[in-house]
Amino acid sequence: CAYCSSNAASHMRFSRTKINQAAVDQCGSRFDPHRSEGLVIGFEDVVDALKTELHDHHHKPGKGMTVVYSQLTDGFSPTIVKDRTTRRILDILIDRTEYRIRVLTKNAVVGSQQWVRYFTKHADRFVVGLSIGTLDDAFAKRLEKGTSLPGARVRALHRLQDAGVPTFGMLCPVFPSVLESDELERLIAAVRPEFCERVWSEPYNNRSNWRVVRDCFDRKSFTYDWLTRVYGEGNKLEWSQYATNLYQRIISVAKAEKWCDKLRYLLYEEGIADSHVPDFGGLEGVLLQSIDKKTGISVNPKFAELQQRAQWSIA
């Protein structure tokens, strides 16, 4: 996806020199994570490496804990589903650990009959979600090349829910254009919060690649102009207003439908203007991301005050 942080490889440990050389040898050009569409980086020893790592444990690890499969890359990428890498990894995790496995993907294959049966068989070990930030297939095609279309992801989620497989909603990232109509409310309804353990959501956050994201859109389109204003011209207040509006719209639906306890709104609050902070009230459903790791207190003083008030209200 054009907006993903993993495109910069900032969180991935591998030799860029080796990757570039392999890309030149096999594809005739250097590796460009933003423009090498369809290029898959495979690690042939991943299954054996996992076996080796778990072999060193005298007891099964993970009791009472959750492991995510996967956050920065898609563990259900078509290539590794086809060669059974995905199935082998999940089988190992089931057999050799006690982790609950949170599957996060954009591949609608998880809603196929074969995978629904698999998840149903191990329903006590899995919770499955598909990342969906829009219902507009044309919009998604621009940003999320090589993924299942949003409509297919929604249908896959429904098949899992109808089969009794634990699921979660993942409305990430929700671009500002989605707020220009009732698409957000329709998107929320599409994931069926009543069947979800959690409903996660996040506004678009620049990963130092906003120009790449902007290039996915026509000049003078709403999203192109918005990205130019916010990141090209430095209009931070507009991003703050958008992130605030997104939260208010979601929490409004959650309150009306009584699932506030399920909401997990991921917010990099250092970008929120002081004038917008009160709109987050008691931080209901908000997971602050700009916090001091030692204290858990927000680096934004205004949000630190909200945290303190929320603690007082609980006490």
N, C-alpha and C positions, 0 to 999 in steps of 0.2 A: 504494500500500500504506500502511496506517495507520501503520506503524512507520518509514517512510522519512525520511531526513534532508532530501530534496529538498522535502518538503511545507512546510518552513519557508522555502524558497527561499534558504537561507543560502549556497548554493554557486552560485546561478544569477544571472546578470547580466541583469536586465530591469527595466523600470519598473513597480513595483507599482501606481502611480497609473494608468498606462495600462491595465494588466490589469484593475484594479477597474472602471474606466469602461467598458471593453469588456464585462465581465461584466454590469454593470448594463444597458447598452444591449441586449445580446443575450439575457440570461437573466433580467433583472429583479431581480437581487440582487448584492451584492458577492461577490467571489471569496473562497471559503474553501477552502484546499487540502485540509483534512481532511474537508470535507462536500460539496464540489461534485462528487459522483460523476458520472463520465461526461463531465465538462467537459475538453476538450482545448485546450491552448494551442498554436497552430500558428504557425510562423515561415515565411512564404511564400518568403522569399529565401534559405533555408538552402542550397539546392543551388547557386545562383549565387554565394553568398558563399564556399562551399568552392572552386568553380572559380576565383574571383578570387584567393583565398589561394594556391592551388597554382600559378596562372599565374605568380606572381612568382618561382618557383623555377627556376633554370637547370638544375638536375639533379633527378631524382626523389628526394624525401626519404624517410627511413625505413629505409634499409638496415640490417639487423640489429636492427631495433627493432619493437615491437608497439604498436598503437593499439587502445584498447578502444572497442567500439561496443555498448553505452554504459554508463556507470557510474551516473549519477544519474537518467537518464530511459531509457525503453525504446525503443531504436531500431527495434524491431519492433512498436510500438503499432499496433493494427489500422487506424487512420485513415491513417497514413503508409505502411503496407504496401499498402493499397488504392489510394492515389493514386500509388503507385510512387516516392515520395520515398526510401524505404529502398533500393530497387533502384538508383536513380540515384546515391545517395551511395556505395554499395558499388562500383558500376561505376567511379566517378571515382577512388576510393581504389585500386582495382586498376590502372587505366590510368595514373594520374599519380603514384603513389607506389610505394615498395618495402616499405611496412609490412606486417607480418603483422597480420591483423585478428582480434582476439578478440571474438567476438560473445557478449554476455550479455543474456538475455531471459527473460521469463516467458510468452512467446507460443509455443504449440506449433506454430504455422504453420511454424517452421523445420524441422519434421519432415515437412512435406508433400512430395509427389513433386516439385513444381516447385522448391522450395528445396533439397531433397536433391541434385537434379541440379546446381543452381547451385554449391553448396558442393563437390560432387564434382569438377566441372569445374575449380574453382580450389582444390583441396585443399591445395596448397602455400602458399596465402595465408590460410587460415582455420583457426581453432580455435573450436568452438562449445560453449556451455554454457547450461543452463537453471537458473535459481535455484530450488531446491526445499528448503524447510525442514521439511516435514511430508508424510506420505502421506495425511493425513486431509483429504478434500475439504471437509467441513463446517467444519473449523477454518480452512482456507485461505479459504473464502468470507467469513468474518468479517473477515479482515485484508487480503486481497488482491483487493479487488473489481475486476472488469473484466479479470482475468487468466485464463489457461487454468488449469484445475484441475490439481492435482499429478499425478494419474493420466495426464492427457493430456501433461503435460510429460515424464514418465518415458518414455512410449511414443515421443514425438518424439526424445528422446535416444537411445533404442535404435535407432530407424530410421537416425539419423545414424551411429551406431557400426557398425551392420551394413553400411552402405554404404561404410565406410572413411573417413568424414570425421573428422579429428582433433577430439576433444572434451575437455572438462574437467568435473569435478563441482563443483557449487556448493551446498553445504549451508548456506544462509544465509537468514535467521537461524534457528537451531534454538532454539525456545522451551523453557522448562524442562519443560513437560508432556510433551514428546517423550521425556524421560529417565525418565518414570514407568513405562515398559514396555520391550519390546524394539523399539519403533518406530524408535529411532535405528539399531540394527543392521540393521533391514529397509530403512531409508532409505539407508544406506551401500551395502547390496547392490543396491538399485534403480539407483544411478547406475553400477554396474559399474566399479569402480576399475581393473580390469585393462585396460579400454579407454580410460581417461582419461590425459591427459598430467599433469594435476594434479587434486587433490581439495582444494578450498578449503572452509573452514568457519568459522563465527563464531557466538558466542552473541548473544542479544539485548542490544543496548546502547541505553539511553535516549537519544533525540534531543530531549529537552525536550518530548516529546509523549506521555509514558507514560499520561496521563489519556485521551487520544484512543484509544490502544491498548486501555486497560482498558475503555472504553465499548463495545468490540466484543464483550465477553463478558458472560455472565449474572452477576449478583451471586452471590457464594458459590461460583462455579466455581473450579477450581484456579488458572487463570491470573489471574482477577480478584483473588483473595486474594493470590497471589504478588506481583503488581504493587503492590498496596496495601502489603504488608509491606516490600517492598524500596525502593520510591520514596516512598510516602505516609508510612511510619513510619521510613524511613531505615535499614533493616536491610541494611547494606552487606555484612556477613559472609555473608548468604544468597546474594547475587549472586556473591560470590567462590567460595563452595562449588559453586554451579551451574556457573560457567564452568570451574572446575577439574575437576569431574566429567565435563563434556562432553568436555574434552580427553582425560582418561584413558580414557574409553570409546572414543573414536575412535582414539587411538594404540594401544590394545590390539588393536583389529581390524586396524589397519594393520600392526602387528608380526606378528600371526598369519598375515596374508595376504601379508606381505612387500612392502608398497608405502609404507613410511614416507617414502621419498624423494619421493613425490608429494604428501604432505600439506602444506597451507599453512593453519595455524590462526591466524586473525587475532585477536589478543588485546590489549585495552586494559588493560595490566598494572598501571596505577596503581590499579585497583580491586581488585586481588588482595591478600588479607590475608597478612601475613608467615607465618602458620602454614600457608598453602596453597602458598607459593612452592616448597618442596622437591618438591612433587608434579609440577612441570614438568621435573624432572631436568636433562638436558642440553639442554633447549629443542628437542628433536627435532621438526621440522615446525612450529615456532612462529614466527610473524612478529609481533614486538612492535610495537605501534602508538604507545605512549607514550614516544617516544624523542626525545632532543635531535637536531635536524636536522643540526647541525654535527658532532657527535661520533658519532652513531649509538648512543649509550649510553642505556639506559633511565633514565627519571626516577625509577623505583622502585629504591632502592638495593639491595634484595634481588635484583631481577632483573639489575641491573648486575653483581652478584657472579656470578650464573649465567652471564652473558655472558662474563665473564672466565675462569671455569672451563672453559667450552666452548672458548674460544680456546686455553687451555693444553692441553686434551686433544687438539686438532687438531695443535698444534705438537709 
